[in-house]
């Protein structure tokens, strides 16, 4: 598992692995990154479904409850295929933009 930290945001990715193993590794490494905004890069998965994305829902909800952002990045699943409780975007730049907007909203108390 690779953690790429820039400021208050950490991008998480790993190559050539099954989704279930990725989730296990993410849970194991979570204590190291729990205080950061998280971008979960899923580009290494050639096939991904809305059901696969839902595997991240519990972690996303728990992380967002701590007033931190949690964004999944994949172009295999559209944002309208998953519940609005989980944020899915097609590019890393959009993930950074979402986090920036959410940080502004938190600063303003929105």
C-alpha positions as CSV (number, residue, x, y, z in Angstrom):
1,X,0.0,0.0,0.0
2,X,1.4,3.4,-1.0
3,X,0.5,6.6,0.9
4,X,1.3,9.8,-0.9
5,X,0.9,12.7,1.6
6,X,0.7,16.3,0.5
7,X,-0.4,18.8,3.2
8,X,-3.5,17.5,4.9
9,X,-4.4,15.1,2.1
10,X,-3.2,11.5,1.6
11,X,-3.7,9.6,-1.6
12,X,-3.8,5.9,-1.2
13,X,-3.1,3.4,-3.9
14,X,-1.7,-0.1,-4.6
15,X,-0.9,-1.9,-7.8
16,X,-1.9,-5.5,-8.9
17,X,-4.0,-6.7,-6.0
18,X,-7.6,-7.9,-5.5
19,X,-10.1,-5.4,-4.1
20,X,-10.6,-7.5,-0.9
21,X,-6.9,-7.4,-0.2
22,X,-6.8,-3.7,-0.9
23,X,-9.6,-3.1,1.6
24,X,-7.8,-5.2,4.2
25,X,-4.6,-3.3,3.7
26,X,-6.4,0.0,3.9
27,X,-8.0,-1.0,7.2
28,X,-4.6,-2.1,8.5
29,X,-3.0,1.2,7.5
30,X,-5.8,3.4,8.4
31,X,-4.5,4.4,11.9
32,X,-1.5,6.1,10.1
33,X,-3.8,8.3,7.9
34,X,-7.0,8.7,9.9
35,X,-6.3,12.4,10.6
36,X,-5.9,13.3,6.9
37,X,-8.3,13.9,4.0
38,X,-8.2,10.8,1.9
39,X,-8.2,10.2,-1.8
40,X,-8.5,6.5,-2.6
41,X,-7.1,5.9,-6.1
42,X,-8.8,2.9,-7.7
43,X,-7.3,3.2,-11.1
44,X,-5.3,0.0,-10.7
45,X,-8.5,-2.0,-10.8
46,X,-9.4,-2.9,-14.4
47,X,-12.9,-4.0,-13.5
48,X,-14.9,-2.2,-10.8
49,X,-18.6,-2.1,-10.1
50,X,-20.9,0.0,-8.0
51,X,-21.1,-2.9,-5.6
52,X,-17.4,-2.9,-5.2
53,X,-17.4,0.8,-4.4
54,X,-20.0,0.2,-1.7
55,X,-17.4,-1.9,0.1
56,X,-15.9,1.5,1.1
57,X,-19.1,2.9,2.5
58,X,-18.6,2.1,6.2
59,X,-15.0,3.4,6.2
60,X,-16.1,6.5,4.2
61,X,-19.0,7.3,6.7
62,X,-16.7,6.8,9.7
63,X,-14.0,9.0,8.2
64,X,-16.4,11.7,7.2
65,X,-17.9,11.8,10.8
66,X,-14.5,13.1,11.9
67,X,-14.8,16.1,9.6
68,X,-12.4,14.8,7.1
69,X,-13.0,14.2,3.3
70,X,-13.0,10.7,1.8
71,X,-13.0,10.5,-2.0
72,X,-12.8,7.5,-4.3
73,X,-11.2,8.0,-7.7
74,X,-12.3,5.7,-10.6
75,X,-13.5,6.1,-14.1
76,X,-15.2,2.6,-14.0
77,X,-18.2,3.7,-11.9
78,X,-20.2,6.9,-12.3
79,X,-21.1,8.9,-9.3
80,X,-24.8,8.5,-10.0
81,X,-24.5,4.7,-9.7
82,X,-23.7,4.9,-6.0
83,X,-25.4,6.5,-3.0
84,X,-24.6,10.2,-2.4
85,X,-23.0,9.2,1.0
86,X,-19.9,8.1,-0.9
87,X,-18.0,10.5,-3.1
88,X,-16.8,9.1,-6.5
89,X,-15.0,11.1,-9.1
90,X,-13.2,10.2,-12.3
91,X,-9.9,12.0,-11.9
92,X,-7.4,12.8,-9.2
93,X,-7.8,16.6,-9.9
94,X,-11.5,16.4,-9.3
95,X,-10.8,14.6,-6.0
96,X,-8.4,17.4,-4.9
97,X,-11.0,20.0,-6.0
98,X,-13.7,18.3,-3.9
99,X,-11.5,18.2,-0.8
100,X,-10.6,21.8,-1.3
101,X,-14.3,22.8,-1.5
102,X,-15.2,20.6,1.6
103,X,-12.3,22.2,3.6
104,X,-13.7,25.7,2.7
105,X,-17.2,24.6,3.8
106,X,-15.8,23.3,7.1
107,X,-13.9,26.5,7.7
108,X,-17.1,28.5,7.1
109,X,-19.2,26.2,9.2
110,X,-21.4,25.2,6.3
